[in-house]
Amino acid sequence: MSEKEKIPVGEALEKIEMKEIEQEKSFLNNYGINIYDLQVYDLVINTDKLDQDSIIGLIKKYLEKMHKE
């Protein structure tokens, strides 16, 4: 974001944090969901260190397991 918008890194981080806060409030107000309460989700994947194919593979394995049960 910093490079794309040609703004300092600190300013980009502040914008990202503000957007996350707005999204959190929006989900809570509109859907009654706390996005940080992971108990409401069936599957949570940390994608920080995964490529697209790995993520798809994890989702497929999960769905196959759920289909068998």
N, CA, C and O atoms as a Tripos MOL2 file, in Angstrom:
@<TRIPOS>MOLECULE
protein
  276   275    69     0     0
PROTEIN
NO_CHARGES

@<TRIPOS>ATOM
      1 N           0.8290   -1.1850    0.0000 N.3       1 MET1
      2 CA          0.0000    0.0000    0.0000 C.3       1 MET1
      3 C           0.8740    1.2500    0.0000 C.2       1 MET1
      4 O           0.5760    2.2370   -0.6720 O.2       1 MET1
      5 N           1.9540    1.1860    0.7630 N.am      2 SER2
      6 CA          2.8410    2.3310    0.8600 C.3       2 SER2
      7 C           3.3910    2.7070   -0.5110 C.2       2 SER2
      8 O           3.3760    3.8760   -0.8960 O.2       2 SER2
      9 N           3.8760    1.7050   -1.2450 N.am      3 GLU3
     10 CA          4.4260    1.9680   -2.5780 C.3       3 GLU3
     11 C           3.3320    2.3720   -3.5620 C.2       3 GLU3
     12 O           3.4960    3.3100   -4.3440 O.2       3 GLU3
     13 N           2.2100    1.6480   -3.5110 N.am      4 LYS4
     14 CA          1.1260    1.8950   -4.4600 C.3       4 LYS4
     15 C           0.5730    3.3130   -4.3190 C.2       4 LYS4
     16 O           0.3460    4.0020   -5.3130 O.2       4 LYS4
     17 N           0.3600    3.7370   -3.0720 N.am      5 GLU5
     18 CA         -0.2190    5.0700   -2.8410 C.3       5 GLU5
     19 C           0.8310    6.1480   -2.6170 C.2       5 GLU5
     20 O           0.5130    7.3200   -2.4130 O.2       5 GLU5
     21 N           2.1050    5.7180   -2.6590 N.am      6 LYS6
     22 CA          3.2260    6.6400   -2.4670 C.3       6 LYS6
     23 C           3.0850    7.4440   -1.1690 C.2       6 LYS6
     24 O           3.1590    8.6730   -1.1510 O.2       6 LYS6
     25 N           2.8770    6.6840   -0.0800 N.am      7 ILE7
     26 CA          2.7820    7.2900    1.2520 C.3       7 ILE7
     27 C           3.7700    6.5830    2.1720 C.2       7 ILE7
     28 O           4.1950    5.4670    1.8740 O.2       7 ILE7
     29 N           4.1440    7.2120    3.2840 N.am      8 PRO8
     30 CA          5.0670    6.5650    4.2200 C.3       8 PRO8
     31 C           4.4680    5.2770    4.7910 C.2       8 PRO8
     32 O           3.2500    5.1430    4.9020 O.2       8 PRO8
     33 N           5.3430    4.3360    5.1520 N.am      9 VAL9
     34 CA          4.9070    3.0390    5.6770 C.3       9 VAL9
     35 C           4.0280    3.2190    6.9170 C.2       9 VAL9
     36 O           3.0120    2.5380    7.0590 O.2       9 VAL9
     37 N           4.4090    4.1210    7.8040 N.am     10 GLY10
     38 CA          3.6260    4.3680    9.0080 C.3      10 GLY10
     39 C           2.2050    4.7990    8.7060 C.2      10 GLY10
     40 O           1.2540    4.3630    9.3550 O.2      10 GLY10
     41 N           2.0760    5.6640    7.7100 N.am     11 GLU11
     42 CA          0.7410    6.1260    7.3150 C.3      11 GLU11
     43 C          -0.0730    4.9800    6.7110 C.2      11 GLU11
     44 O          -1.2750    4.8720    6.9510 O.2      11 GLU11
     45 N           0.5900    4.1260    5.9260 N.am     12 ALA12
     46 CA         -0.0930    2.9690    5.3310 C.3      12 ALA12
     47 C          -0.5750    2.0200    6.4270 C.2      12 ALA12
     48 O          -1.6900    1.5030    6.3570 O.2      12 ALA12
     49 N           0.2570    1.7930    7.4310 N.am     13 LEU13
     50 CA         -0.1410    0.9200    8.5450 C.3      13 LEU13
     51 C          -1.3460    1.4830    9.2880 C.2      13 LEU13
     52 O          -2.2470    0.7370    9.6700 O.2      13 LEU13
     53 N          -1.3620    2.7930    9.4920 N.am     14 GLU14
     54 CA         -2.4950    3.4230   10.1570 C.3      14 GLU14
     55 C          -3.7760    3.2390    9.3420 C.2      14 GLU14
     56 O          -4.8360    2.9640    9.9040 O.2      14 GLU14
     57 N          -3.6820    3.3910    8.0200 N.am     15 LYS15
     58 CA         -4.8500    3.2120    7.1580 C.3      15 LYS15
     59 C          -5.3670    1.7800    7.2350 C.2      15 LYS15
     60 O          -6.5730    1.5420    7.2930 O.2      15 LYS15
     61 N          -4.4370    0.8330    7.2350 N.am     16 ILE16
     62 CA         -4.8190   -0.5830    7.3090 C.3      16 ILE16
     63 C          -5.5100   -0.8690    8.6420 C.2      16 ILE16
     64 O          -6.5400   -1.5420    8.6760 O.2      16 ILE16
     65 N          -4.9520   -0.3640    9.7310 N.am     17 GLU17
     66 CA         -5.5470   -0.5770   11.0510 C.3      17 GLU17
     67 C          -6.9450    0.0310   11.1270 C.2      17 GLU17
     68 O          -7.8570   -0.5750   11.6880 O.2      17 GLU17
     69 N          -7.1120    1.2210   10.5680 N.am     18 MET18
     70 CA         -8.4270    1.8680   10.5780 C.3      18 MET18
     71 C          -9.4340    1.0560    9.7650 C.2      18 MET18
     72 O         -10.5860    0.9050   10.1720 O.2      18 MET18
     73 N          -9.0000    0.5350    8.6200 N.am     19 LYS19
     74 CA         -9.8930   -0.2660    7.7830 C.3      19 LYS19
     75 C         -10.3120   -1.5340    8.5210 C.2      19 LYS19
     76 O         -11.4740   -1.9360    8.4520 O.2      19 LYS19
     77 N          -9.3680   -2.1700    9.2300 N.am     20 GLU20
     78 CA         -9.7000   -3.3740    9.9930 C.3      20 GLU20
     79 C         -10.7090   -3.0740   11.0900 C.2      20 GLU20
     80 O         -11.6320   -3.8550   11.3210 O.2      20 GLU20
     81 N         -10.5360   -1.9470   11.7650 N.am     21 ILE21
     82 CA        -11.4740   -1.5520   12.8190 C.3      21 ILE21
     83 C         -12.8640   -1.3120   12.2260 C.2      21 ILE21
     84 O         -13.8680   -1.7210   12.8100 O.2      21 ILE21
     85 N         -12.9240   -0.6520   11.0740 N.am     22 GLU22
     86 CA        -14.2060   -0.4000   10.4080 C.3      22 GLU22
     87 C         -14.8780   -1.7080   10.0020 C.2      22 GLU22
     88 O         -16.0910   -1.8560   10.1570 O.2      22 GLU22
     89 N         -14.0970   -2.6620    9.4800 N.am     23 GLN23
     90 CA        -14.6520   -3.9560    9.0910 C.3      23 GLN23
     91 C         -15.1840   -4.7060   10.3070 C.2      23 GLN23
     92 O         -16.2580   -5.3060   10.2580 O.2      23 GLN23
     93 N         -14.4240   -4.6680   11.3940 N.am     24 GLU24
     94 CA        -14.8560   -5.3380   12.6230 C.3      24 GLU24
     95 C         -16.1900   -4.7630   13.0980 C.2      24 GLU24
     96 O         -17.1060   -5.5160   13.4270 O.2      24 GLU24
     97 N         -16.3060   -3.4460   13.1360 N.am     25 LYS25
     98 CA        -17.5470   -2.8000   13.5620 C.3      25 LYS25
     99 C         -18.6960   -3.1360   12.6220 C.2      25 LYS25
    100 O         -19.8190   -3.3880   13.0600 O.2      25 LYS25
    101 N         -18.4040   -3.1380   11.3220 N.am     26 SER26
    102 CA        -19.4350   -3.4190   10.3240 C.3      26 SER26
    103 C         -19.9940   -4.8250   10.4950 C.2      26 SER26
    104 O         -21.2120   -5.0040   10.4830 O.2      26 SER26
    105 N         -19.1330   -5.8280   10.6550 N.am     27 PHE27
    106 CA        -19.6070   -7.1970   10.8270 C.3      27 PHE27
    107 C         -20.3940   -7.3470   12.1190 C.2      27 PHE27
    108 O         -21.3930   -8.0650   12.1600 O.2      27 PHE27
    109 N         -19.9490   -6.6740   13.1740 N.am     28 LEU28
    110 CA        -20.6520   -6.7600   14.4460 C.3      28 LEU28
    111 C         -22.0240   -6.0920   14.3430 C.2      28 LEU28
    112 O         -23.0220   -6.6450   14.8050 O.2      28 LEU28
    113 N         -22.0710   -4.9090   13.7400 N.am     29 ASN29
    114 CA        -23.3420   -4.1870   13.6180 C.3      29 ASN29
    115 C         -24.3050   -4.8460   12.6350 C.2      29 ASN29
    116 O         -25.4970   -4.9590   12.9230 O.2      29 ASN29
    117 N         -23.8080   -5.2790   11.4860 N.am     30 ASN30
    118 CA        -24.6610   -5.8190   10.4310 C.3      30 ASN30
    119 C         -25.0530   -7.2790   10.6290 C.2      30 ASN30
    120 O         -26.1690   -7.6760   10.2950 O.2      30 ASN30
    121 N         -24.1370   -8.0750   11.1730 N.am     31 TYR31
    122 CA        -24.3750   -9.5190   11.2650 C.3      31 TYR31
    123 C         -24.3160  -10.0770   12.6820 C.2      31 TYR31
    124 O         -24.6210  -11.2490   12.9000 O.2      31 TYR31
    125 N         -23.9250   -9.2480   13.6470 N.am     32 GLY32
    126 CA        -23.7880   -9.7280   15.0140 C.3      32 GLY32
    127 C         -22.6290  -10.6870   15.1840 C.2      32 GLY32
    128 O         -22.6400  -11.5270   16.0830 O.2      32 GLY32
    129 N         -21.6140  -10.5640   14.3110 N.am     33 ILE33
    130 CA        -20.4700  -11.4760   14.3420 C.3      33 ILE33
    131 C         -19.2170  -10.7210   14.7470 C.2      33 ILE33
    132 O         -18.8690   -9.6970   14.1610 O.2      33 ILE33
    133 N         -18.5450  -11.2510   15.7680 N.am     34 ASN34
    134 CA        -17.2270  -10.7560   16.1370 C.3      34 ASN34
    135 C         -16.2320  -11.5230   15.2760 C.2      34 ASN34
    136 O         -16.0410  -12.7210   15.4810 O.2      34 ASN34
    137 N         -15.5920  -10.8550   14.3150 N.am     35 ILE35
    138 CA        -14.7260  -11.5450   13.3670 C.3      35 ILE35
    139 C         -13.4980  -12.1610   14.0260 C.2      35 ILE35
    140 O         -12.8180  -12.9840   13.4140 O.2      35 ILE35
    141 N         -13.2100  -11.7770   15.2500 N.am     36 TYR36
    142 CA        -12.0530  -12.3410   15.9480 C.3      36 TYR36
    143 C         -12.4290  -13.5220   16.8330 C.2      36 TYR36
    144 O         -11.5520  -14.1400   17.4360 O.2      36 TYR36
    145 N         -13.7070  -13.8450   16.9210 N.am     37 ASP37
    146 CA        -14.1610  -15.0190   17.6620 C.3      37 ASP37
    147 C         -14.1520  -16.2020   16.6980 C.2      37 ASP37
    148 O         -15.1120  -16.4120   15.9560 O.2      37 ASP37
    149 N         -13.0730  -16.9680   16.7120 N.am     38 LEU38
    150 CA        -12.8870  -18.0360   15.7380 C.3      38 LEU38
    151 C         -13.8470  -19.2040   15.9290 C.2      38 LEU38
    152 O         -13.9120  -20.0840   15.0710 O.2      38 LEU38
    153 N         -14.5860  -19.2350   17.0210 N.am     39 GLN39
    154 CA        -15.5210  -20.3310   17.2770 C.3      39 GLN39
    155 C         -16.7220  -20.2980   16.3280 C.2      39 GLN39
    156 O         -17.4200  -21.3030   16.1950 O.2      39 GLN39
    157 N         -16.9720  -19.1860   15.6770 N.am     40 VAL40
    158 CA        -18.1320  -19.0910   14.7870 C.3      40 VAL40
    159 C         -17.8400  -19.6290   13.3880 C.2      40 VAL40
    160 O         -18.7450  -19.7230   12.5590 O.2      40 VAL40
    161 N         -16.5890  -19.9790   13.1240 N.am     41 TYR41
    162 CA        -16.2050  -20.4560   11.8000 C.3      41 TYR41
    163 C         -16.0240  -21.9660   11.8000 C.2      41 TYR41
    164 O         -15.6110  -22.5460   12.8040 O.2      41 TYR41
    165 N         -16.3300  -22.6000   10.6770 N.am     42 ASP42
    166 CA        -16.1080  -24.0330   10.5210 C.3      42 ASP42
    167 C         -14.6510  -24.3310   10.1990 C.2      42 ASP42
    168 O         -14.1240  -25.3680   10.6020 O.2      42 ASP42
    169 N         -14.0080  -23.4430    9.4860 N.am     43 LEU43
    170 CA        -12.6230  -23.6590    9.0620 C.3      43 LEU43
    171 C         -11.8880  -22.3260    9.0930 C.2      43 LEU43
    172 O         -12.3560  -21.3270    8.5470 O.2      43 LEU43
    173 N         -10.7290  -22.3280    9.7420 N.am     44 VAL44
    174 CA         -9.8880  -21.1440    9.8010 C.3      44 VAL44
    175 C          -8.5210  -21.5310    9.2660 C.2      44 VAL44
    176 O          -7.9190  -22.4930    9.7420 O.2      44 VAL44
    177 N          -8.0260  -20.7930    8.2800 N.am     45 ILE45
    178 CA         -6.7280  -21.0840    7.6770 C.3      45 ILE45
    179 C          -5.8530  -19.8470    7.7550 C.2      45 ILE45
    180 O          -6.2310  -18.7770    7.2780 O.2      45 ILE45
    181 N          -4.6850  -19.9960    8.3580 N.am     46 ASN46
    182 CA         -3.7040  -18.9210    8.3580 C.3      46 ASN46
    183 C          -2.9610  -19.0020    7.0320 C.2      46 ASN46
    184 O          -2.1990  -19.9410    6.7990 O.2      46 ASN46
    185 N          -3.1770  -18.0370    6.1770 N.am     47 THR47
    186 CA         -2.6230  -18.0640    4.8230 C.3      47 THR47
    187 C          -1.3020  -17.3120    4.6970 C.2      47 THR47
    188 O          -0.7800  -17.1530    3.5930 O.2      47 THR47
    189 N          -0.7620  -16.8530    5.8190 N.am     48 ASP48
    190 CA          0.4570  -16.0420    5.7750 C.3      48 ASP48
    191 C           1.6030  -16.7150    5.0180 C.2      48 ASP48
    192 O           2.3200  -16.0550    4.2650 O.2      48 ASP48
    193 N           1.7760  -18.0160    5.2140 N.am     49 LYS49
    194 CA          2.9340  -18.7000    4.6230 C.3      49 LYS49
    195 C           2.5250  -19.7580    3.5990 C.2      49 LYS49
    196 O           3.3110  -20.6530    3.2860 O.2      49 LYS49
    197 N           1.3140  -19.6630    3.0810 N.am     50 LEU50
    198 CA          0.8230  -20.6560    2.1360 C.3      50 LEU50
    199 C           0.5950  -20.0350    0.7700 C.2      50 LEU50
    200 O           0.1980  -18.8760    0.6520 O.2      50 LEU50
    201 N           0.8550  -20.8290   -0.2580 N.am     51 ASP51
    202 CA          0.5250  -20.3610   -1.6000 C.3      51 ASP51
    203 C          -0.8990  -20.7930   -1.9470 C.2      51 ASP51
    204 O          -1.5370  -21.5240   -1.1900 O.2      51 ASP51
    205 N          -1.3800  -20.3430   -3.0750 N.am     52 GLN52
    206 CA         -2.7650  -20.5870   -3.4660 C.3      52 GLN52
    207 C          -3.0780  -22.0820   -3.5490 C.2      52 GLN52
    208 O          -4.1340  -22.5160   -3.0870 O.2      52 GLN52
    209 N          -2.1820  -22.8650   -4.1250 N.am     53 ASP53
    210 CA         -2.4360  -24.2970   -4.2720 C.3      53 ASP53
    211 C          -2.5320  -25.0030   -2.9220 C.2      53 ASP53
    212 O          -3.3510  -25.9060   -2.7490 O.2      53 ASP53
    213 N          -1.7060  -24.5970   -1.9730 N.am     54 SER54
    214 CA         -1.7570  -25.1830   -0.6310 C.3      54 SER54
    215 C          -3.0710  -24.8740    0.0580 C.2      54 SER54
    216 O          -3.6510  -25.7350    0.7200 O.2      54 SER54
    217 N          -3.5350  -23.6570   -0.0970 N.am     55 ILE55
    218 CA         -4.8020  -23.2490    0.5110 C.3      55 ILE55
    219 C          -5.9530  -24.0540   -0.0910 C.2      55 ILE55
    220 O          -6.8160  -24.5610    0.6270 O.2      55 ILE55
    221 N          -5.9520  -24.1630   -1.4090 N.am     56 ILE56
    222 CA         -6.9950  -24.9380   -2.0830 C.3      56 ILE56
    223 C          -6.9540  -26.3860   -1.6260 C.2      56 ILE56
    224 O          -8.0000  -26.9950   -1.4030 O.2      56 ILE56
    225 N          -5.7550  -26.9460   -1.4840 N.am     57 GLY57
    226 CA         -5.6060  -28.3210   -1.0170 C.3      57 GLY57
    227 C          -6.1780  -28.5200    0.3800 C.2      57 GLY57
    228 O          -6.8490  -29.5190    0.6380 O.2      57 GLY57
    229 N          -5.9200  -27.5870    1.2730 N.am     58 LEU58
    230 CA         -6.4630  -27.6820    2.6310 C.3      58 LEU58
    231 C          -7.9920  -27.6260    2.6220 C.2      58 LEU58
    232 O          -8.6530  -28.3760    3.3400 O.2      58 LEU58
    233 N          -8.5360  -26.7450    1.8150 N.am     59 ILE59
    234 CA         -9.9940  -26.6240    1.7340 C.3      59 ILE59
    235 C         -10.6060  -27.9050    1.1730 C.2      59 ILE59
    236 O         -11.6210  -28.3870    1.6760 O.2      59 ILE59
    237 N          -9.9900  -28.4480    0.1350 N.am     60 LYS60
    238 CA        -10.4890  -29.6950   -0.4540 C.3      60 LYS60
    239 C         -10.4600  -30.8320    0.5710 C.2      60 LYS60
    240 O         -11.4290  -31.5810    0.6920 O.2      60 LYS60
    241 N          -9.3490  -30.9630    1.3090 N.am     61 LYS61
    242 CA         -9.2500  -32.0170    2.3310 C.3      61 LYS61
    243 C         -10.3340  -31.8540    3.3920 C.2      61 LYS61
    244 O         -10.9450  -32.8310    3.8250 O.2      61 LYS61
    245 N         -10.5620  -30.6250    3.7990 N.am     62 TYR62
    246 CA        -11.5880  -30.3630    4.8040 C.3      62 TYR62
    247 C         -12.9680  -30.7560    4.2820 C.2      62 TYR62
    248 O         -13.7390  -31.4150    4.9800 O.2      62 TYR62
    249 N         -13.2740  -30.3470    3.0510 N.am     63 LEU63
    250 CA        -14.5790  -30.6550    2.4770 C.3      63 LEU63
    251 C         -14.7690  -32.1510    2.2680 C.2      63 LEU63
    252 O         -15.8660  -32.6700    2.4750 O.2      63 LEU63
    253 N         -13.7160  -32.8470    1.8600 N.am     64 GLU64
    254 CA        -13.7920  -34.2990    1.7010 C.3      64 GLU64
    255 C         -14.0750  -34.9710    3.0400 C.2      64 GLU64
    256 O         -14.8900  -35.8900    3.1240 O.2      64 GLU64
    257 N         -13.3990  -34.5060    4.0810 N.am     65 LYS65
    258 CA        -13.6180  -35.0670    5.4260 C.3      65 LYS65
    259 C         -15.0420  -34.8090    5.8780 C.2      65 LYS65
    260 O         -15.6880  -35.7030    6.4250 O.2      65 LYS65
    261 N         -15.5440  -33.5950    5.6570 N.am     66 MET66
    262 CA        -16.8990  -33.2640    6.0710 C.3      66 MET66
    263 C         -17.9320  -34.0730    5.2770 C.2      66 MET66
    264 O         -18.9750  -34.4440    5.8160 O.2      66 MET66
    265 N         -17.6480  -34.3420    4.0200 N.am     67 HIS67
    266 CA        -18.5710  -35.1000    3.1760 C.3      67 HIS67
    267 C         -18.6730  -36.5480    3.6460 C.2      67 HIS67
    268 O         -19.7370  -37.1570    3.5370 O.2      67 HIS67
    269 N         -17.5790  -37.1080    4.1690 N.am     68 LYS68
    270 CA        -17.5670  -38.4980    4.6370 C.3      68 LYS68
    271 C         -18.3350  -38.6640    5.9400 C.2      68 LYS68
    272 O         -18.8680  -39.7370    6.2200 O.2      68 LYS68
    273 N         -18.3910  -37.6070    6.7300 N.am     69 GLU69
    274 CA        -19.0360  -37.7000    8.0490 C.3      69 GLU69
    275 C         -20.5310  -37.5960    7.9560 C.2      69 GLU69
    276 O         -21.2190  -37.6560    8.9740 O.2      69 GLU69
@<TRIPOS>BOND
     1     1     2 1
     2     2     3 1
     3     3     4 2
     4     3     5 am
     5     5     6 1
     6     6     7 1
     7     7     8 2
     8     7     9 am
     9     9    10 1
    10    10    11 1
    11    11    12 2
    12    11    13 am
    13    13    14 1
    14    14    15 1
    15    15    16 2
    16    15    17 am
    17    17    18 1
    18    18    19 1
    19    19    20 2
    20    19    21 am
    21    21    22 1
    22    22    23 1
    23    23    24 2
    24    23    25 am
    25    25    26 1
    26    26    27 1
    27    27    28 2
    28    27    29 am
    29    29    30 1
    30    30    31 1
    31    31    32 2
    32    31    33 am
    33    33    34 1
    34    34    35 1
    35    35    36 2
    36    35    37 am
    37    37    38 1
    38    38    39 1
    39    39    40 2
    40    39    41 am
    41    41    42 1
    42    42    43 1
    43    43    44 2
    44    43    45 am
    45    45    46 1
    46    46    47 1
    47    47    48 2
    48    47    49 am
    49    49    50 1
    50    50    51 1
    51    51    52 2
    52    51    53 am
    53    53    54 1
    54    54    55 1
    55    55    56 2
    56    55    57 am
    57    57    58 1
    58    58    59 1
    59    59    60 2
    60    59    61 am
    61    61    62 1
    62    62    63 1
    63    63    64 2
    64    63    65 am
    65    65    66 1
    66    66    67 1
    67    67    68 2
    68    67    69 am
    69    69    70 1
    70    70    71 1
    71    71    72 2
    72    71    73 am
    73    73    74 1
    74    74    75 1
    75    75    76 2
    76    75    77 am
    77    77    78 1
    78    78    79 1
    79    79    80 2
    80    79    81 am
    81    81    82 1
    82    82    83 1
    83    83    84 2
    84    83    85 am
    85    85    86 1
    86    86    87 1
    87    87    88 2
    88    87    89 am
    89    89    90 1
    90    90    91 1
    91    91    92 2
    92    91    93 am
    93    93    94 1
    94    94    95 1
    95    95    96 2
    96    95    97 am
    97    97    98 1
    98    98    99 1
    99    99   100 2
   100    99   101 am
   101   101   102 1
   102   102   103 1
   103   103   104 2
   104   103   105 am
   105   105   106 1
   106   106   107 1
   107   107   108 2
   108   107   109 am
   109   109   110 1
   110   110   111 1
   111   111   112 2
   112   111   113 am
   113   113   114 1
   114   114   115 1
   115   115   116 2
   116   115   117 am
   117   117   118 1
   118   118   119 1
   119   119   120 2
   120   119   121 am
   121   121   122 1
   122   122   123 1
   123   123   124 2
   124   123   125 am
   125   125   126 1
   126   126   127 1
   127   127   128 2
   128   127   129 am
   129   129   130 1
   130   130   131 1
   131   131   132 2
   132   131   133 am
   133   133   134 1
   134   134   135 1
   135   135   136 2
   136   135   137 am
   137   137   138 1
   138   138   139 1
   139   139   140 2
   140   139   141 am
   141   141   142 1
   142   142   143 1
   143   143   144 2
   144   143   145 am
   145   145   146 1
   146   146   147 1
   147   147   148 2
   148   147   149 am
   149   149   150 1
   150   150   151 1
   151   151   152 2
   152   151   153 am
   153   153   154 1
   154   154   155 1
   155   155   156 2
   156   155   157 am
   157   157   158 1
   158   158   159 1
   159   159   160 2
   160   159   161 am
   161   161   162 1
   162   162   163 1
   163   163   164 2
   164   163   165 am
   165   165   166 1
   166   166   167 1
   167   167   168 2
   168   167   169 am
   169   169   170 1
   170   170   171 1
   171   171   172 2
   172   171   173 am
   173   173   174 1
   174   174   175 1
   175   175   176 2
   176   175   177 am
   177   177   178 1
   178   178   179 1
   179   179   180 2
   180   179   181 am
   181   181   182 1
   182   182   183 1
   183   183   184 2
   184   183   185 am
   185   185   186 1
   186   186   187 1
   187   187   188 2
   188   187   189 am
   189   189   190 1
   190   190   191 1
   191   191   192 2
   192   191   193 am
   193   193   194 1
   194   194   195 1
   195   195   196 2
   196   195   197 am
   197   197   198 1
   198   198   199 1
   199   199   200 2
   200   199   201 am
   201   201   202 1
   202   202   203 1
   203   203   204 2
   204   203   205 am
   205   205   206 1
   206   206   207 1
   207   207   208 2
   208   207   209 am
   209   209   210 1
   210   210   211 1
   211   211   212 2
   212   211   213 am
   213   213   214 1
   214   214   215 1
   215   215   216 2
   216   215   217 am
   217   217   218 1
   218   218   219 1
   219   219   220 2
   220   219   221 am
   221   221   222 1
   222   222   223 1
   223   223   224 2
   224   223   225 am
   225   225   226 1
   226   226   227 1
   227   227   228 2
   228   227   229 am
   229   229   230 1
   230   230   231 1
   231   231   232 2
   232   231   233 am
   233   233   234 1
   234   234   235 1
   235   235   236 2
   236   235   237 am
   237   237   238 1
   238   238   239 1
   239   239   240 2
   240   239   241 am
   241   241   242 1
   242   242   243 1
   243   243   244 2
   244   243   245 am
   245   245   246 1
   246   246   247 1
   247   247   248 2
   248   247   249 am
   249   249   250 1
   250   250   251 1
   251   251   252 2
   252   251   253 am
   253   253   254 1
   254   254   255 1
   255   255   256 2
   256   255   257 am
   257   257   258 1
   258   258   259 1
   259   259   260 2
   260   259   261 am
   261   261   262 1
   262   262   263 1
   263   263   264 2
   264   263   265 am
   265   265   266 1
   266   266   267 1
   267   267   268 2
   268   267   269 am
   269   269   270 1
   270   270   271 1
   271   271   272 2
   272   271   273 am
   273   273   274 1
   274   274   275 1
   275   275   276 2
@<TRIPOS>SUBSTRUCTURE
     1 MET1         2 RESIDUE 1 A MET
     2 SER2         6 RESIDUE 1 A SER
     3 GLU3        10 RESIDUE 1 A GLU
     4 LYS4        14 RESIDUE 1 A LYS
     5 GLU5        18 RESIDUE 1 A GLU
     6 LYS6        22 RESIDUE 1 A LYS
     7 ILE7        26 RESIDUE 1 A ILE
     8 PRO8        30 RESIDUE 1 A PRO
     9 VAL9        34 RESIDUE 1 A VAL
    10 GLY10       38 RESIDUE 1 A GLY
    11 GLU11       42 RESIDUE 1 A GLU
    12 ALA12       46 RESIDUE 1 A ALA
    13 LEU13       50 RESIDUE 1 A LEU
    14 GLU14       54 RESIDUE 1 A GLU
    15 LYS15       58 RESIDUE 1 A LYS
    16 ILE16       62 RESIDUE 1 A ILE
    17 GLU17       66 RESIDUE 1 A GLU
    18 MET18       70 RESIDUE 1 A MET
    19 LYS19       74 RESIDUE 1 A LYS
    20 GLU20       78 RESIDUE 1 A GLU
    21 ILE21       82 RESIDUE 1 A ILE
    22 GLU22       86 RESIDUE 1 A GLU
    23 GLN23       90 RESIDUE 1 A GLN
    24 GLU24       94 RESIDUE 1 A GLU
    25 LYS25       98 RESIDUE 1 A LYS
    26 SER26      102 RESIDUE 1 A SER
    27 PHE27      106 RESIDUE 1 A PHE
    28 LEU28      110 RESIDUE 1 A LEU
    29 ASN29      114 RESIDUE 1 A ASN
    30 ASN30      118 RESIDUE 1 A ASN
    31 TYR31      122 RESIDUE 1 A TYR
    32 GLY32      126 RESIDUE 1 A GLY
    33 ILE33      130 RESIDUE 1 A ILE
    34 ASN34      134 RESIDUE 1 A ASN
    35 ILE35      138 RESIDUE 1 A ILE
    36 TYR36      142 RESIDUE 1 A TYR
    37 ASP37      146 RESIDUE 1 A ASP
    38 LEU38      150 RESIDUE 1 A LEU
    39 GLN39      154 RESIDUE 1 A GLN
    40 VAL40      158 RESIDUE 1 A VAL
    41 TYR41      162 RESIDUE 1 A TYR
    42 ASP42      166 RESIDUE 1 A ASP
    43 LEU43      170 RESIDUE 1 A LEU
    44 VAL44      174 RESIDUE 1 A VAL
    45 ILE45      178 RESIDUE 1 A ILE
    46 ASN46      182 RESIDUE 1 A ASN
    47 THR47      186 RESIDUE 1 A THR
    48 ASP48      190 RESIDUE 1 A ASP
    49 LYS49      194 RESIDUE 1 A LYS
    50 LEU50      198 RESIDUE 1 A LEU
    51 ASP51      202 RESIDUE 1 A ASP
    52 GLN52      206 RESIDUE 1 A GLN
    53 ASP53      210 RESIDUE 1 A ASP
    54 SER54      214 RESIDUE 1 A SER
    55 ILE55      218 RESIDUE 1 A ILE
    56 ILE56      222 RESIDUE 1 A ILE
    57 GLY57      226 RESIDUE 1 A GLY
    58 LEU58      230 RESIDUE 1 A LEU
    59 ILE59      234 RESIDUE 1 A ILE
    60 LYS60      238 RESIDUE 1 A LYS
    61 LYS61      242 RESIDUE 1 A LYS
    62 TYR62      246 RESIDUE 1 A TYR
    63 LEU63      250 RESIDUE 1 A LEU
    64 GLU64      254 RESIDUE 1 A GLU
    65 LYS65      258 RESIDUE 1 A LYS
    66 MET66      262 RESIDUE 1 A MET
    67 HIS67      266 RESIDUE 1 A HIS
    68 LYS68      270 RESIDUE 1 A LYS
    69 GLU69      274 RESIDUE 1 A GLU
